Amino acid sequence: MSDRLAVRKTYKLYVNGAFPRSESGRTYEVADARGAFLANAAWASRKDARDAVVAARAAFGRWSRATAYNRGQVLYRVAEVMEGRHAQFCEEVAAGEGLSSGRARAVVDAAIDRWVWYAGWTDKLAAVLGSANPVAGPFFDFSLPEPTGVVAVLAPQRSSLLGLVSVLAPVLAGGNTAVVVTSHRRPLPAVTLGEVLATSDVPGGVVNLLTGDAGEIGPWLAEHDDVDAVDLTGAPADRALELERLAAGSIKRVLRPPAEEPDWTADPGTSRMTRFLETKTVWHPKGV
Amino acid sequence: MTSLFEYAPAPESRSIVDIAPSYGLFVDGEFVDGSGEPMKTVNPATEEVLSEIAVGTEADVDRAVKAARRAHTRVWGPMRPADRGKYLFRIARILQERAREFAVLESLDNGKPIRESRDVDVPLAAAHFFYHAGWADKLSYAGLGPDPRPHGVAGQVIPWNFPLLMLAWKVAPALATGNTVVLKPAETTPLSALLFAEVCRQADLPPGVVNVVTGAGETGRAVVEHDDVDKVAFTGSTEVGRSIARAVAGTRKALTLELGGKAANIVFDDAPIDQAVEGIVRGIFFNQGHVCCAGSRLLVQESVHDEVIASLQRRIGTLRVGDPLDKNTDIGAINSAEQLARIRELSEIGEAEGAHRWQPACELPDRGFWFPPTVFTDVSPAHRIARDEVFGPVLSVLTFRTPDEAVAKANNTTYGLSAGIWTEKGSRILAIADRLRAGVVWANTFNQFDPTSPFGGYKQSGYGREGGRHGLAAYLKESAR
């Protein structure tokens, strides 16, 4: 055993491609599943959430207009870089979720594989969800899926990595940008994921990760006029109604919270992508 | 400008329709009395009372929902899908057979020109039923899993601008997918929905599959908020859409909204100007501008601004405003006194804020609700008339220099329903269309609709699509693969 004193990591927010502390200066203690101290995490504030929305909006143009091939490669790159940090993720998931090392490994494997699944979707969506419409007139009429815009995601509270990836990756695959409030009690894998994203060719601002309390920041995001959609999967059960009502103010697309946290190992299907896609129909004239 | 041509009046005969002095609600296959204080529906072109209409209360809505539930559980849900389709084919055929009657009735109750109700509203309504009829036994091919299921009872609230067509957009996909319906037509235009109820009877559609509950906002609220409604579909203002989204929050109800718009119609300097002018006219004056996807913001490239405006004014001078039943009429009556007041108010604000109002010299009838075709120039993006939906024959003209500026101005709105692009260059059409945040983009045309073509908005213009394969998703629950 070496007697070297370990260099501990500071867990910060991930906003606009950088790792700021909360502007509020607040932190909160994160404990492992047995209650032992793990770290002080940044406790994101309303101002942090607003900064994250600004960053996500600014990043939307470039990310949404990137070619589907390019987006697919970037998402695949996330899987590659995660693989290199496999051990670190296992450790954090095991500690936070109280899993055996074998179970934690399976969770991390599944999370990495989920990025691969969604990476392969980016250039299939238009073919599967689009259409050529046989209108009764001299037009080439076609419909294509397009991203909704800035999506605020309240990530699952229990599954701190696989659940997080399962709600984030489909938002990105469609070309949206995201502001994510991570699991409150188990935020550490999310911060490490931020470090992966920062080194995976994901442009800054495309993903913004806020560690903190979804019950506190959620309302600001749900009523923010520059947020186009909200995923309430990780919303506190007693706040979901309020959040959905706030989201109605600017006609946001809302993914309602499930009755209980789903089994994230199940086949993800396409519904999490389609929820955050719009359909654009173009009428192009035909004539000589 | 004086009229170029004198036309003899060519009125369509109204004798083909037989409007009863009063109508009840259509519940469980029967016309029944409503419990509310009846309301009157008037011809907006003459202010003549057409009929007295029952008003549904919460109790009436409850009866209608119960009938719809029963019909769903016992008849419509278990029915062979091919048979559901056959009922819809029947309805499509009856609509075609009685097309003239529907067209005249629609023009009387709504005020729209007979040319439009005859050539657009009614044929498209029949087409929607015909299109969706074919889907009824092919839903496993709709991309929603091998066995997508209907929600159950759909509560549908529709607007007054295309009363029968919006009914068709709502009812046809709901029935094809196995849902039953409680429909609340608009307060000012209930008659074609009540005639449609008669069509359902002629088609021997089982009782309770379609229920029509007339009334105003309170009746609509009762439909939306009824506990046993599984799916809510609404077309109307963004304001009401917001309150509906709030009302269904926290419930299990599925929701689709088709709301307001402030569409940009972008004219580039290489566009065929005469054709573009026709498109601008069609974009904003079709249906008196009572169109959520109306091209109400004209964005003209600066270099052709004067030419386009001169040509547009010349063309508008030839539009005929007047009797909706006259086959020569281009612009009919504003649907209600209330809507007319809103159009007047926003136009006055437009002038007060510094835009320049132009209207052709045109004689308006003494009675009824009328507003002449209106063009505002010198409009800035901050003006109310460039931001608020007027929902009337009022065009706001803005200019741009570069394609980037055109896109930025077009997208500078909380709405995102539709847009138009006029240019001879096909590559420019596709590049600009890519960048517009709008659900429907028309290139070198405007206000085209087709049952095979998905329609619906981005942003605060709502969510969900109507028409095409995409429209089915609004009425089905995806099944696991």
Interface residues (C-beta under 8 A of the other chain):
Chain A: R65 V128 L129 S131 N133 P134 V135 A136 G137 F139 D141 S143 T148 G149 D228 A240 L241 E244 R245 A247 A248 G249 S250 I251 R253 V254 D267 G269 S271 T274 E278 T279 K280 T281 V282 W283 H284 P285
Chain B: A127 G143 T238 G241 R242 S243 A245 R246 A249 G250 L257 L259 T414 G426 I429 L430 A433 D434 A438 G439 V440 V441 W442 A443 N444 T445 Q448 D450 T452 S453 P454 F455 G456 Y458 K459 Q460 S461 G462 Y463 R465 G468 R469 H470 A473 E478 A480 R481
